[in-house]
Amino acid sequence: MKTAGRETAYELSVDDLQHVAKDVLERELTSEEIAAVGNAVGDYIDWFQAIENAIYDCVSDKQPTLLN
């Protein structure tokens, strides 16, 4: 990963989608299903929380703020 504002830090591939489809549907997705799932999958991920967790896990000088 490059450290520029527009670079991708994480992405899912069609292979990733197909792997899960084979596990849950026992078949591959069609190209139409790939487009639909690819467009929708981000709606199911709490990106802020995932990034925050990764920061707390990987950055030694940042600790979670505990609310009292």
C-alpha positions in Angstrom: 0.0 0.0 0.0 1.3 3.5 -0.9 0.7 6.3 1.6 -1.3 8.7 -0.6 -4.8 9.9 0.1 -6.4 8.1 -2.9 -4.6 4.8 -2.6 -6.5 1.7 -1.6 -5.8 0.3 1.8 -8.0 -2.8 1.6 -10.2 -4.3 -1.0 -12.2 -7.4 -1.7 -11.7 -9.3 -5.0 -14.1 -11.2 -7.1 -12.3 -14.3 -5.9 -13.2 -13.4 -2.3 -16.9 -13.1 -3.3 -16.8 -16.4 -5.2 -15.1 -18.1 -2.3 -17.9 -17.1 0.1 -20.6 -17.9 -2.5 -19.2 -21.4 -2.9 -19.3 -21.9 0.9 -22.8 -20.5 1.4 -24.6 -21.2 -1.9 -22.5 -24.2 -3.0 -22.1 -22.4 -6.4 -20.4 -19.5 -8.0 -22.1 -16.1 -8.5 -23.2 -14.9 -11.9 -21.7 -11.7 -13.2 -24.9 -9.9 -12.4 -24.8 -11.3 -8.8 -21.1 -10.3 -8.5 -22.0 -6.7 -9.4 -24.9 -6.6 -7.0 -23.0 -8.2 -4.1 -19.9 -6.1 -4.8 -22.0 -2.9 -4.7 -23.8 -3.9 -1.5 -21.1 -5.5 0.7 -19.7 -2.2 2.0 -23.2 -1.4 3.4 -22.7 -4.3 5.8 -19.3 -3.3 7.2 -18.9 -0.8 10.0 -15.8 0.8 8.4 -15.2 3.3 11.1 -15.1 0.6 13.8 -12.9 -1.7 11.7 -10.4 1.1 11.1 -10.5 2.2 14.7 -9.9 -1.4 15.9 -6.9 -1.8 13.5 -5.5 1.5 14.7 -5.7 0.4 18.3 -4.2 -2.9 17.4 -1.4 -1.6 15.2 -0.4 1.8 16.6 1.4 1.5 19.9 1.0 5.1 21.0 -2.8 5.2 20.6 -4.9 3.7 23.4 -8.7 3.6 23.5 -10.3 6.4 25.5 -12.4 4.9 28.3 -15.6 6.7 29.1 -16.3 6.9 32.8 
